[in-house]
Amino acid sequence: MSDAHNEHESAIRTPKQLVAAVAGFFLATVICIILLVSFVTTKKLTGEGSDSQDPAVVAERLRPVADAGFTLKDVSGPKQLQTGEAVYTSTCSACHSIGAAGSPKFGDPSAWSARIAQGYDTLLKHALEGIRAMPAKGGNPNLDDVEVARAMVYMANKGGASFKEPALPAAAASAAAGTDAAAAAPAVSGAAAPLAAPAAPAARSKLAADASSH
């Protein structure tokens, strides 16, 4: 009986042991709180990209876009047709700059002489519809026919031709003229209201009669 009673007795038997136990409990609690706060507030980099929202990282990520010089365009407005050189650089140079797949190399008169002999219309037909390894419009269906013609003339002339710059279609020309006219028109602000027209003779006579009656 006494052995069972001793088994259920508390390990704390003196006031000194009680104080030590309470102090140890509070010390352990404080240490746990300090570790928890340190864990929450310390910056953790668990892997590449974990600081993706940092202002400096965001600015660095956007910098290539800003340096690219993009411009916003009104998609509802008339299309701004590219020059022949611009179309060549963006679409045609991939093959023609090195003469890939049998294409005439840019600036090589010997490669262009036979093509130039076929004439402007034939060369334009091939450029628009494609021929052999070259797809229609050089593989860029978004190009306008005039843009393709400009690129063809640009390349052919660099190869020894003397083709004239293709004329704009009537609709595109009128749209471009309208855009230029709107841009050139001066902005008028605070214009004076038009002067009132002078009173008719009958109205002047009635006014004079009313004045004399008073």
C-alpha positions as CSV (number, residue, x, y, z in Angstrom):
1,M,0.0,0.0,0.0
2,S,2.8,2.4,0.9
3,D,4.6,1.5,-2.4
4,A,1.5,2.5,-4.4
5,H,1.2,5.7,-2.5
6,N,4.8,6.6,-3.2
7,E,4.3,6.0,-6.9
8,H,1.6,8.7,-7.1
9,E,3.5,11.3,-5.1
10,S,4.7,14.5,-6.9
11,A,8.3,14.9,-7.8
12,I,8.1,18.4,-6.3
13,R,8.4,18.0,-2.6
14,T,9.9,21.3,-1.4
15,P,9.2,25.0,-2.1
16,K,12.7,25.3,-3.7
17,Q,11.8,22.6,-6.2
18,L,8.5,24.3,-7.0
19,V,10.2,27.6,-7.7
20,A,12.7,25.9,-9.9
21,A,10.0,24.1,-11.8
22,V,8.0,27.3,-12.4
23,A,11.1,29.2,-13.4
24,G,12.1,26.5,-15.9
25,F,8.6,26.5,-17.4
26,F,8.6,30.2,-17.9
27,L,12.2,30.1,-19.4
28,A,11.2,27.4,-21.8
29,T,8.1,29.4,-22.8
30,V,10.2,32.6,-23.4
31,I,12.7,30.6,-25.5
32,C,9.9,29.1,-27.6
33,I,8.4,32.6,-28.2
34,I,11.7,34.0,-29.3
35,L,12.3,31.2,-31.7
36,L,8.8,31.5,-33.1
37,V,9.2,35.3,-33.7
38,S,12.6,34.8,-35.3
39,F,11.2,32.1,-37.6
40,V,8.3,34.3,-38.7
41,T,10.3,37.6,-39.2
42,T,13.5,36.2,-40.8
43,K,13.5,36.5,-44.6
44,K,13.6,33.0,-46.1
45,L,14.8,32.3,-49.6
46,T,13.5,28.8,-50.3
47,G,14.6,28.9,-53.9
48,E,15.2,31.0,-57.0
49,G,12.4,33.5,-57.6
50,S,11.1,33.5,-54.0
51,D,11.8,37.3,-53.9
52,S,9.9,37.9,-57.1
53,Q,7.8,40.7,-55.6
54,D,10.8,42.7,-54.4
55,P,10.6,46.2,-56.0
56,A,14.2,45.9,-57.3
57,V,13.5,42.5,-58.8
58,V,10.3,43.7,-60.4
59,A,12.0,46.8,-61.9
60,E,14.8,44.6,-63.3
61,R,12.2,42.2,-64.8
62,L,10.4,45.1,-66.5
63,R,13.5,46.9,-67.7
64,P,13.9,44.8,-71.0
65,V,10.3,45.7,-71.9
66,A,10.9,49.4,-71.2
67,D,14.2,49.4,-73.2
68,A,12.6,47.7,-76.2
69,G,10.9,51.0,-77.1
70,F,7.4,49.7,-77.7
71,T,4.8,52.2,-78.8
72,L,1.0,51.9,-78.3
73,K,-1.1,52.1,-81.5
74,D,-4.8,52.8,-82.0
75,V,-6.0,49.5,-83.5
76,S,-9.2,51.2,-84.7
77,G,-7.2,53.7,-86.8
78,P,-5.8,53.3,-90.3
79,K,-2.9,50.8,-90.6
80,Q,0.5,52.4,-90.7
81,L,2.2,50.7,-93.7
82,Q,5.8,49.6,-93.1
83,T,8.6,50.6,-95.4
84,G,10.3,48.1,-97.6
85,E,13.4,48.1,-95.5
86,A,11.4,47.5,-92.3
87,V,9.5,44.5,-93.9
88,Y,12.8,43.1,-95.2
89,T,14.4,43.4,-91.7
90,S,11.4,41.8,-89.9
91,T,10.4,39.1,-92.4
92,C,12.6,38.6,-95.4
93,S,16.1,38.9,-94.0
94,A,16.0,35.5,-92.3
95,C,16.4,33.8,-95.7
96,H,17.5,36.5,-98.1
97,S,20.4,37.8,-96.0
98,I,22.2,34.5,-96.4
99,G,20.5,33.1,-99.6
100,A,18.9,30.3,-97.7
101,A,16.9,27.6,-99.6
102,G,18.0,29.0,-103.0
103,S,16.6,32.5,-102.3
104,P,18.5,35.4,-104.0
105,K,20.9,36.8,-101.5
106,F,20.3,40.4,-100.6
107,G,22.6,42.9,-102.4
108,D,24.0,40.2,-104.8
109,P,23.4,41.4,-108.4
110,S,24.4,38.0,-109.9
111,A,21.7,36.3,-107.8
112,W,19.0,38.9,-108.7
113,S,19.7,39.5,-112.4
114,A,17.6,36.5,-113.6
115,R,14.8,37.4,-111.3
116,I,14.8,41.1,-112.3
117,A,14.6,40.0,-115.9
118,Q,11.3,38.4,-115.2
119,G,9.8,41.9,-114.5
120,Y,8.1,43.7,-111.7
121,D,4.7,41.9,-112.0
122,T,6.2,38.4,-112.0
123,L,8.4,39.2,-109.0
124,L,5.4,40.7,-107.1
125,K,3.2,37.7,-107.9
126,H,5.9,35.3,-106.5
127,A,6.3,37.5,-103.4
128,L,2.5,37.6,-102.7
129,E,1.7,34.0,-103.5
130,G,5.0,32.3,-102.7
131,I,7.2,30.2,-104.9
132,R,9.2,27.0,-104.2
133,A,10.5,27.1,-100.6
134,M,9.2,30.7,-100.0
135,P,5.7,30.9,-98.5
136,A,3.2,33.5,-99.4
137,K,4.2,37.0,-98.2
138,G,7.4,35.5,-96.8
139,G,5.4,33.6,-94.2
140,N,3.8,36.7,-92.6
141,P,0.1,36.8,-93.6
142,N,-0.4,40.0,-91.7
143,L,1.5,42.0,-94.2
144,D,-0.4,44.3,-96.6
145,D,0.1,43.7,-100.3
146,V,1.7,47.1,-100.6
147,E,4.1,46.3,-97.8
148,V,5.1,43.1,-99.6
149,A,5.6,45.1,-102.8
150,R,7.7,47.6,-101.0
151,A,9.9,44.9,-99.6
152,M,10.3,43.2,-103.0
153,V,11.2,46.6,-104.7
154,Y,13.7,47.3,-101.9
155,M,15.5,44.0,-102.3
156,A,15.4,44.0,-106.1
157,N,16.8,47.5,-106.3
158,K,19.6,46.6,-104.0
159,G,20.3,43.8,-106.4
160,G,20.5,46.1,-109.4
161,A,16.9,46.8,-110.4
162,S,15.4,50.3,-110.8
163,F,11.8,49.6,-109.8
164,K,9.6,52.5,-108.6
165,E,8.1,52.5,-105.1
166,P,4.6,51.0,-105.4
167,A,1.8,53.5,-105.1
168,L,-0.7,53.3,-102.2
169,P,-4.2,52.0,-102.9
170,A,-6.8,54.7,-103.1
171,A,-8.4,53.8,-99.8
172,A,-5.1,53.8,-98.0
173,A,-4.0,57.0,-99.6
174,S,-7.1,58.8,-98.6
175,A,-6.9,57.5,-95.1
176,A,-3.3,58.6,-94.8
177,A,-4.2,62.0,-96.3
178,G,-7.0,62.4,-93.7
179,T,-4.6,61.5,-90.9
180,D,-2.0,64.0,-92.1
181,A,-4.6,66.7,-92.5
182,A,-6.0,66.1,-89.0
183,A,-2.5,66.2,-87.5
184,A,-1.7,69.4,-89.4
185,A,-4.9,71.3,-88.5
186,P,-4.2,73.8,-85.7
187,A,-6.1,73.3,-82.4
188,V,-8.4,76.3,-81.7
189,S,-9.2,76.9,-78.1
190,G,-11.4,79.7,-76.7
191,A,-12.7,80.7,-80.1
192,A,-14.9,83.7,-80.0
193,A,-18.6,83.1,-80.6
194,P,-19.9,84.3,-84.0
195,L,-21.3,87.8,-84.0
196,A,-25.1,88.1,-84.1
197,A,-26.6,89.1,-87.4
198,P,-27.9,92.7,-87.6
199,A,-31.6,93.1,-87.0
200,A,-33.9,93.1,-90.0
201,P,-35.4,96.5,-91.1
202,A,-38.9,95.6,-89.8
203,A,-37.5,94.6,-86.4
204,R,-35.6,97.9,-86.2
205,S,-38.7,99.9,-87.0
206,K,-40.7,98.1,-84.3
207,L,-37.9,98.8,-81.8
208,A,-37.9,102.5,-82.7
209,A,-41.7,102.7,-82.3
210,D,-41.6,101.1,-78.9
211,A,-38.8,103.5,-77.8
212,S,-40.8,106.6,-78.9
213,S,-44.0,105.5,-77.2
214,H,-42.1,105.4,-73.9
